[in-house]
């Protein structure tokens, strides 16, 4: 057996060991998360006040995420305006038409008819 072949086999085995090791680590992380969720649920069942506080916090978090997405959309809109304003008129019109089509298609996929 050539040295190159032996090294190739060793490298392949090392990759396989790393893949198995990573899978094991991820599985253990999932088990830990499941245990934490279980304990949180137990506390929530035992204490309605804490359950309500957690529900309120989750709602606040979700609302903030929506506001964050809205702010990012506004920033993108401003960036688009600035970018378009730097283009020659003919190119600007073409880009505006294309962007309008893309937005309309995206909205039609998201919003109900």
VENRAMO-V907115 format. One record per helix or strand of 3 or more residues. SS is the DSSP state (H for helix, E for strand). FROM is the first residue (numbers start at 1). TO is the last residue. Records with the same first field share a line. If there is no record, write none. Layout:
BEGIN
SS=FROM-TO ; FROM-TO
END
This chain:
BEGIN
H=3-46 ; 48-85 ; 89-110
END
